[in-house]
Structure formats: C-alpha cells, structure tokens
C-alpha cells in the first residue's frame, strides 16, 4: 500500500485540493442560504425551496467532499508520516480542520432545524457564521503552504 500511495502522491494531493475546494464551496454557501431562510416566512414557497437546496447541498456535495478531503489527506500523511513529527504547523492545521468539521456538523444541525421549521436564529447570526469557514480556510492554507513553524 505504501508504494502505491507514494507512486500516486501527486494525484492524491490534487484530489485532496479538489475535495477541499468542493467542501469549502458548500461551507461558504450553506450559511448564506441560512441567511435567506431565516428571513423567509415559515411554510412559504421560498422556505420550502431553501429546505431542498440546503438538504441537497449538504447531502450530495458537502458530506462527500468532506469525506474525500479526509481520505486524501490521510493518504498524504501515510505517504509522508514524517510530517507529523516535529511539524507544529501540521498539528495546528489538523486542529483547524477538526474545528472546520465541527462547524460542518453545526451547520448540519441547523439544516435540520430549518427542515422542521424550528430555527430561532436571525439572519445576522448566520451572516456572522458565514465568515468563520473563510477565516479557518485562510489559516489552513497559510499553514499548509508557508509552514511557518
């Protein structure tokens, strides 16, 4: 398995980046849908349309993309296990990725609340949360590329 991973390292790296882009697209778009949904009247055509959009985005794009990001990231670590020793940047990056995963779960929880017409949060609440994945993404990319420590 190890030689297979090493032989295909660049492919796994490319697939990791592609998966991350797809995941981040959803992480940036879903809370924006929540902003509109929080302002929509419960039971309205807009609310019902947003429920479908939110469910499909999470189920068919975000969840598979997050899984693929983890899979290809783990394969990259398997190919270069030394990155885990003496690389403080990698530990911080992984902590931020786990934080991003927790936010993904947080968004999934709110999608279910919207589905049941139980959301009590304002559009402003979701506007703020729309920015959090962006900040995490910037930090993760800087850590992965610059490797500052």
C-alpha positions, 0 to 999 in steps of 0.5 A: 500500500505504501508504494502505491500511495507514494507512486500516486502522491501527486494525484492524491494531493490534487484530489485532496485540493479538489475535495477541499475546494468542493467542501469549502464551496458548500461551507461558504454557501450553506450559511448564506442560504441560512441567511435567506431562510431565516428571513423567509416566512415559515411554510412559504414557497421560498422556505420550502425551496431553501429546505431542498437546496440546503438538504441537497447541498449538504447531502450530495456535495458537502458530506462527500467532499468532506469525506474525500478531503479526509481520505486524501489527506490521510493518504498524504500523511501515510505517504509522508508520516514524517510530517507529523513529527516535529511539524507544529504547523501540521498539528495546528492545521489538523486542529483547524480542520477538526474545528472546520468539521465541527462547524460542518456538523453545526451547520448540519444541525441547523439544516435540520432545524430549518427542515422542521421549521424550528430555527430561532436564529436571525439572519445576522447570526448566520451572516456572522457564521458565514465568515468563520469557514473563510477565516479557518480556510485562510489559516489552513492554507497559510499553514499548509503552504508557508509552514511557518513553524 
